[in-house]
Amino acid sequence: MNVELITKEDLKQFKNEMLTEMKQLIKPGSVGQSKQWLKSYEVRKLLNISPGTLQNLRINGTLRYTKIGGLLYYKYEDIISLLEDNAK
């Protein structure tokens, strides 16, 4: 049985690579230039996260949102700020 250990440095490198890839997916002009507000499914697709993860971002105040009727909307600029603020 082979055992592989993951170090903190491995996790930091993974996080940085993930953020770089996400920033490449979110290019100016792709979504943000045409839409200022995104629905939940668009944010999940953009960030490649589950509904539960998006809910956690709302609950802990990491990502602001606006609720109109039964729909939740997120500002594109807030998503970009979230990525930039967490980049290290």
WOSULJO-V79538 format. One line per field, one symbol per residue. ss: DSSP state (@ for helix, = for strand, . for the rest). phi: phi as a letter, one per 30 degrees, with the letter a starting at -180 (. if undefined). psi: psi as a letter, one per 40 degrees, with the letter a starting at -180 (. if undefined). Layout:
# WOSULJO-V79538
ss: ???
phi: ???
psi: ???
This chain:
# WOSULJO-V79538
ss: .......@@@@@@@@@@@@@@@@@@...........===@@@@@@@@...@@@@@@@@@......===..=====@@@@@@@@@@@..
phi: .ccccccddedddddddddddddddccejdcddcbdccdeddddddchbdedddddddddidbdabcbicccbbdedddddedddcdb
psi: hhhhihiddddddddddddddddddgihedddddhdhiidddddddefiidddddddddeedhiihhhbeihihhddddddddddeh.
